[in-house]
Amino acid sequence: MGINMATAIVVIPPFKDTGLLSRVIEYMEHSLSEAGLSNVVFCGPLRNVKVTGSVTLAMYIDYTYKSSRGLLDSCIETNVQPPLVLIRGSQPYLSSETYAEALWALNSFNRPIVVLSRGGRGLSTPILLSSVRLLKRIMRLNSRFKLASAMVRFLIENKRDVLLVESKDECLGVRLSSSACLSRISVLNNYLTD
């Protein structure tokens, strides 16, 4: 199983600045594509967002929601193939190298779930899964809980199957609204326009 078969599911949060969100999605498309993720599903309020479509098999599902409870059912109407990368788009600034390292760990070690960690502390996004069956477990939890809580509960329930991969990516866990990692988007914009 090669890493280019992986599917990334990116859940975009409600966000007022559609210009910034367009740039964030463009950055994520670039990072995921560079990491070998050619099949990406972006799901969330995307109505006024301009996307470049730099990912080979990108799908954009415009879905406005007030609560993230049950959100995955609406986002995963497509044919997803394992391995799967589930990303809450509220933390979008990871580099392509970080995604590639996590995919390598999922393919190289005998653990069906990979979570990135920083300082020995695992974070709930992104979660890499080796099978659709595991994604369906998160979907069942998401029918009862908001997405963030469902992901954390899933990791707790399956802690024996989780491999923590230490990351040096300084943008791991940085939220969308923070200006701390916006420089990555600026660097990408400069790279693409040169």
Secondary structure, DSSP 8 states (H G I E B T S, - for coil): --GGG-EEEEE----S-HHHHHHHHHHHHHHHHHTT--EEEEEE--TT------STEEEEEE---S--TTHHHHH--S---SSEEEEETTS----HHHHHHHHHHHHHSS-SEEEEEETTEEEEEEEEES-HHHHHHHHHHHHHS-HHHHHHHHHHHTGGGEEEEE---TTTT--TT-STTHHHHHHHHHHHH-
